[in-house]
Amino acid sequence: HASARLATADSQGGLPALLQAFGAPAPAILAERVATPAPTERRAPPFQQARLDAMFGEDRQVQGEILALFVAETRDRLAGIAHALRYARTASARVLEQEIFDSSTALGLVQLRHLSGAAVHASFNNDIEAQRRLHADLLVALEVLSSAVTQLQQPQLYEDRRRDTESQR
């Protein structure tokens, strides 16, 4: 059913529709959503679950560990980007943005892929202000992913505790 959502969203409005189909806000409205508290409704995760299942099996713990590693590495890359942008080193920032783009593409992280790709493009255009805005958007998107990773792992942790309790009986 994910491929049906993808096809429908792609035919209805391109990338912004694709982002919304997978629960990721478009970059233009990202800052607005940060300022507004999220409703308690359940949203689609910022990753393609089917892709993670295909790559790592349906073990949510393994998937969570892989994504947690991605989050940690991306935090380091974003710190490097901030440092590079502080000193107007757009090429140095571009290398790190490209690494985020490549990793998020491989893992099916649509929102991060889109934002990092836009940052790489801004770097090629020497648009440091756009890079700074996109860096801020990347930080927000990474926090959204980090929260989703925690949610992904919690059902597995609950299941592990239940099994441990049953085995002790």
Secondary structure, 3 states (H helix, E strand, C coil): CHHHHHHHHHHHHHHHHHHHHCCCCCHHHHHHHHHCCCCCCCCCCCCCHHHHHHHHCCCHHHHHHHHHHHHHHHHHHHHHHHHHHHCCCHHHHHHHHHHHHHHHHHHCCHHHHHHHHHHHHHHHCCCHHHHHHHHHHHHHHHHHHHHHHHHHHHHHHHHHHHHHHHHCC
